[in-house]
Amino acid sequence: MSKKIFCMFVSLLLLSSVGFGENGIKWVDAKTLTIEGRGWNEPSNFYNRLPASAEKAVTSPVWRLSHDSAGIVVRFSSDASKIFVKWKLRSKKLAFERMPSSSVSGIDLYVRHNDEWRWLANGVPDNYPVSQALLAEDIPEGWKDYLMYLPLYNGVHSVEIGIPKKTSIKPFPRLPASRPIVVYGSSIAQGSAASRPGTAYVAILGRLLDSPIINLGFSGTATMEASIVDLLAQIDAKLFFIDAMPNMTATEVYQASGNLVRTLRKKHPKTPIVLVEDRFYQDGFLQKTRLEKNLNNHRELKRSFADLQKAGISNLHYIDAENQLGIDGEGTVDGSHPNDLGFDRMAKHFASSLKEIVAKNH
């Protein structure tokens, strides 16, 4: 027996042992449940983060990254004693050098417990293109609310949730008036280098603020370019959160941030806009060129913010870089990209400001 056939045989035995027999489980298309994190409603492009019309407008790297499902969440309620998931991935590359398959291509499940969201399970891809996982079992009786986060750096063609046939599942919607917070940014906003989809700061913010949230983080390509700003302006947002500076130079920051704010304000006269300084490189205390890049970017963003305020643009807010990652140097994997500790610190730092802004505007 070849090694490949043997591995397939073992995989089938494992699937059988955790209850994937079709006689005992029913599969529900996630599209029939509540989906959050999509800025455009396009059935033919369901799990893409940008509309089909954007393909010719944005750069090819942005368009490619828009197929990653970062920030897209399935919300549902169920009385099931077991929860399975089956998902079909777009890319064969399941993991990166500094990110495991549990975040790049995995599924994260949270449950509301004692009135707070608690992590419950992670589905790690075991195959390409289709993976299956038993996420949780021996769940006590009664209806529970769930959040299921999709992969950060891979896309999905389909997602199905499996439950025992005698149990039920239904959408778990928010109030129809719940508008999303829109986050635009770099690889850090997209989720690099979280260990799971639910530990990226955008996901944590959504839970802390109890708000739908759209992740438009594009790794290595976020420069506040006009094509993206025009797309942001199409979304009826509760708040625009702009965290793109890690990919920008100081010479770009002033002009691009001003154009972004003026474009958004023209379409959305009253919506809060938050400009965010990029986090300090954690090795900048010795590597001075890294620190200088931070300080130069921050200087230009502050200058832009001050001039926009002088021009009469209201409901414009600013969050600086201090303490985003803490002060102990333990918040990143490489001095730049946050680990789970860094993301948790960032989310809590941002949430303290955003709660006040949202409260004043709603």
C-alpha positions, 0 to 999 in steps of 0.5 A, a space after each residue: 500500500 502506497 504512503 498516499 493511499 495509507 494516509 487517505 485510509 487513515 483519514 477516512 477512519 478518523 472521519 468515521 470515528 468523529 461522527 462524519 457518517 452522513 446518516 447521523 449528520 445534516 449539513 447546512 450551507 453557511 450562506 443560509 445563516 447570518 453572514 457578517 463582514 461583507 461590504 457588498 452583497 454579491 451572490 456570485 462572489 460571496 466570500 470575496 471582500 471586494 465587489 466584482 466591479 473592483 477588479 479593474 480598479 484596484 491593483 492586482 495584489 489587492 484584488 488577489 488579497 480580496 479573495 481572502 475571507 479575513 473578517 467574514 463571520 457566520 453567526 448562528 444559533 443551535 441546540 446541537 450537541 455536536 458541531 462540525 464544519 466542512 470548508 472548501 479552500 481556494 489556495 493550496 498554501 495552508 500556512 505561512 512562515 510565521 502563521 500556522 494553518 489554524 489562522 491562515 486557512 482555519 476556522 474559529 468557533 466562539 460561543 456566547 457563555 455567561 453573556 460574553 463571547 468565549 473561544 470554543 474550537 478551531 478547525 485546522 485544515 486537514 486536506 485540500 481543497 475540502 477539509 472537515 472537522 469536529 469542532 465541539 461535542 458533548 455540548 449541554 442541552 439548550 440553544 446557544 449563539 455562535 460566531 464562526 470566523 473564516 480564514 485570514 489569509 486563504 479564501 473559501 468557495 463554500 462553508 457548511 456547518 454540520 449538526 446531528 439530524 435531530 437538532 436544529 440551527 438557525 440564523 442569529 441576526 442583529 437588528 436591521 439598523 446595525 451598521 458595520 465598523 469598517 477597518 481599512 489597513 495593512 497586513 496587521 489589520 488583515 490579521 498577520 500574525 494571529 494564531 487563529 482568525 478570532 485573535 486578530 485585532 479586528 475580530 476582537 474589536 467586533 466582540 468588544 464593541 458588539 458590532 458588525 465589522 468589515 475587515 478591509 486589511 490588505 497585506 503589504 498593499 495599503 497606501 490609501 490609494 484613490 481606488 480603495 478610498 472610492 470603494 470604502 465610500 460605498 459602504 454605509 458605515 457606523 465608523 471608518 477606522 483607518 490603520 494603513 500607515 505601516 505600508 506607507 512612507 512619510 511622503 505619501 501619508 500627508 496627501 493620501 490621508 487628506 484625500 481619503 478623509 475629504 472623499 469619505 466626508 463628501 459621501 458621509 457628512 456625519 460618519 466618524 472617521 478615525 485616523 490611526 498611527 502605526 504601532 511602534 516597531 518593537 525593535 526600534 529602541 536599537 534599530 533607529 531607522 525603524 524608529 525614524 520611519 514610525 516618527 516620520 509617518 506619525 508627524 505627517 499624519 498629525 499634520 494632516 489631521 490638524 489641517 483637516 480640522 482647521 478646514 472644518 472637517 468635524 467628527 474626525 478622530 486620532 489614535 496615537 501609537 503609544 501603548 498599542 503593543 504594550 511596553 515590554 517588547 513581547 507583542 510581536 513575532 518579528 518586531 512588526 506584526 503582532 502575536 496574539 498578545 499584541 493583538 489583544 493589547 491593540 484591540 483593547 487600546 482601540 476599543 477604549 476610544 471607539 466605545 466613546 466615539 460610537 456612543 456619541 454618534 448613536 
